[in-house]
Amino acid sequence: MSFRIEEKIVLTASDMARLQADLQARGMVPLYPARLIRSVYFDTSGLQMFSDSEEGVLPRKKVRLRRYPEQADAGAVLETKISSVEGRFKTALPVAPETERRLLRQGHFDRDYGTLQAMVAVSYRRAYYSLDGLRITFDRDIAYARPDGQTARREAWTVCELKAPAEAPLDALHHILPVPRRRFSKFCNGVSAVIARA
């Protein structure tokens, strides 16, 4: 488990294409091929994780079951993302198919939040790059759905994420991309979309 700095830049699809071209001209290189990601996020019946995320409470967690649908040999992974005053970090635990099915049916117990149920599924296509020691990802075709797969909403925006080790200079990310940042949470947007369709 290692802390890292993460920043997000919300873009239109055309702005993302321009930004990718600009960064590639500056030396950004692909890390590996783009892939489809599907995450099922869990929360309490009272949506406590959603509320903590919306309010910016620290520390807070997000728990999700992630899989890569285009990779038949890749199983699901239960991930816990923790945001704290020290930074952000993530734990990942591979789960067997029967455990994945049980989690989706019966939920998951978290020692801080208690019983969690599958609340929203988020899917998107992610491209991975590196520039000056920083990891840069581009997410597009973002869609929110109920855990059973019924689509609630497609996202109008695309997202660029910058990730650096916690010990990186605080201005490192702004030096790479001196553009405004704003909050963007696929989890919160997804929960809001599913609630609106309920």
C-alpha positions in Angstrom: 0.0 0.0 0.0 1.6 3.3 -1.1 0.1 6.8 -1.0 -0.2 8.8 -4.2 -1.4 12.1 -5.5 -4.3 12.1 -7.9 -5.8 15.0 -9.9 -8.6 14.9 -12.5 -9.2 17.2 -15.4 -12.7 17.1 -16.9 -12.8 17.6 -20.7 -15.0 17.4 -23.7 -14.1 14.6 -26.2 -12.5 17.1 -28.6 -10.5 18.8 -25.9 -9.3 15.3 -24.8 -8.1 14.5 -28.3 -6.2 17.8 -28.5 -4.7 17.3 -25.0 -3.5 13.8 -25.9 -1.9 15.0 -29.1 -0.2 17.9 -27.3 1.2 15.6 -24.6 2.4 13.0 -27.1 4.3 15.7 -28.8 5.9 16.5 -25.5 7.0 12.9 -25.0 4.0 11.1 -23.5 4.2 7.4 -24.3 1.6 4.5 -24.0 2.1 2.2 -21.1 -0.2 -0.6 -22.4 -3.2 -0.9 -24.7 -6.5 0.8 -23.8 -9.1 -1.5 -22.2 -12.7 -1.5 -21.1 -13.2 -1.3 -17.3 -16.4 -2.2 -15.4 -16.6 -1.4 -11.7 -19.5 -2.1 -9.3 -19.5 0.2 -6.4 -20.9 -0.7 -3.0 -22.4 1.5 -0.3 -24.6 1.4 2.8 -28.4 1.4 2.4 -28.2 5.0 3.6 -25.5 5.9 1.0 -23.0 6.9 3.7 -20.0 6.5 1.4 -21.7 8.6 -1.2 -22.5 11.3 1.4 -18.9 11.2 2.7 -17.5 11.6 -0.8 -19.9 14.5 -1.6 -19.0 16.3 1.6 -15.2 15.7 1.3 -15.1 13.9 4.7 -11.6 12.5 5.6 -10.9 9.7 6.0 -13.4 8.0 3.6 -13.6 4.9 1.5 -14.9 3.6 -1.8 -15.3 -0.1 -2.2 -15.7 -1.6 -5.7 -15.6 -4.9 -7.6 -13.6 -4.3 -10.7 -13.2 -6.4 -13.8 -11.9 -6.1 -17.3 -14.6 -7.5 -19.6 -12.5 -7.9 -22.7 -9.9 -10.0 -20.8 -11.5 -13.4 -20.4 -8.6 -14.6 -18.2 -8.7 -11.7 -15.8 -10.9 -12.3 -12.8 -12.6 -9.7 -10.6 -10.7 -7.7 -8.0 -12.2 -6.2 -4.8 -10.7 -2.8 -4.4 -10.8 -0.4 -1.5 -9.8 3.2 -2.2 -9.0 5.2 0.9 -8.7 9.0 1.0 -7.0 10.5 4.1 -5.1 13.6 5.1 -1.9 11.8 4.1 -3.1 11.1 0.6 -4.9 8.3 -1.3 -4.1 4.7 -1.5 -5.8 1.5 -2.8 -5.8 -2.1 -1.8 -6.8 -4.8 -4.3 -7.8 -8.4 -3.5 -8.4 -10.8 -6.4 -11.7 -12.8 -5.9 -12.8 -16.1 -7.2 -15.9 -16.2 -9.5 -18.1 -17.7 -6.7 -17.0 -14.9 -4.3 -17.8 -12.3 -7.0 -21.3 -13.7 -7.4 -21.8 -13.8 -3.6 -20.7 -10.2 -3.2 -23.1 -9.0 -5.9 -26.0 -10.9 -4.3 -25.3 -10.6 -0.6 -23.0 -7.6 -0.3 -19.8 -7.0 1.6 -19.0 -6.1 5.2 -16.7 -3.2 5.9 -15.3 -2.7 9.4 -15.9 1.1 9.2 -19.1 1.3 7.3 -20.8 -2.0 8.1 -22.9 -3.9 5.5 -22.5 -2.7 2.0 -24.7 -3.5 -1.1 -23.9 -3.2 -4.8 -25.3 0.2 -5.8 -24.0 1.3 -9.2 -22.0 -0.1 -12.1 -19.7 2.2 -14.0 -18.1 1.3 -17.3 -15.6 3.2 -19.4 -12.6 2.8 -21.8 -9.2 3.8 -20.3 -6.0 4.6 -22.1 -2.7 4.5 -20.1 0.3 6.7 -20.7 3.5 7.9 -19.0 5.2 11.4 -19.1 8.1 12.5 -17.0 7.6 9.7 -14.5 3.9 10.5 -14.0 1.1 8.2 -15.0 -1.7 9.7 -17.1 -4.9 8.0 -18.0 -7.7 9.1 -20.3 -11.3 7.8 -19.7 -14.0 8.0 -22.3 -17.4 6.4 -23.1 -18.3 6.6 -19.4 -21.7 5.0 -18.6 -23.6 4.5 -15.3 -26.0 1.6 -14.7 -27.7 -0.3 -12.0 -25.8 -3.3 -10.8 -28.1 -5.5 -13.0 -26.8 -3.7 -16.1 -29.8 -1.4 -16.8 -28.2 1.8 -18.1 -29.1 4.9 -16.1 -27.0 7.6 -18.0 -24.1 8.1 -20.3 -21.6 10.7 -19.2 -21.2 13.8 -21.4 -17.6 14.4 -20.2 -14.3 12.6 -20.6 -11.7 12.6 -17.8 -7.9 12.8 -17.7 -6.3 11.6 -14.5 -2.8 12.4 -13.3 -1.2 10.1 -10.8 2.1 10.6 -9.0 3.9 9.2 -5.9 3.1 11.0 -2.7 6.7 12.3 -2.5 6.5 14.1 -5.8 6.7 17.9 -5.6 3.2 19.4 -5.1 3.6 21.5 -8.3 4.7 18.5 -10.5 1.2 17.8 -11.8 0.5 21.5 -12.5 3.8 21.8 -14.3 2.8 18.9 -16.6 -0.7 20.3 -17.2 -1.3 23.9 -16.1 -5.1 23.8 -16.5 -7.8 24.1 -13.9 -8.8 21.0 -12.0 -12.3 20.2 -10.7 -13.9 17.5 -8.7 -15.2 14.5 -10.7 -16.3 11.3 -9.1 -17.6 8.4 -11.3 -19.0 6.8 -8.1 -21.0 9.9 -7.1 -22.2 10.7 -10.6 -23.2 7.1 -11.0 -25.1 7.0 -7.7 -26.9 10.2 -8.6 -27.8 8.9 -12.0 -29.2 5.6 -10.6 -31.2 7.5 -7.9 -32.7 9.8 -10.5 -33.9 6.8 -12.5 -35.3 5.0 -9.4 
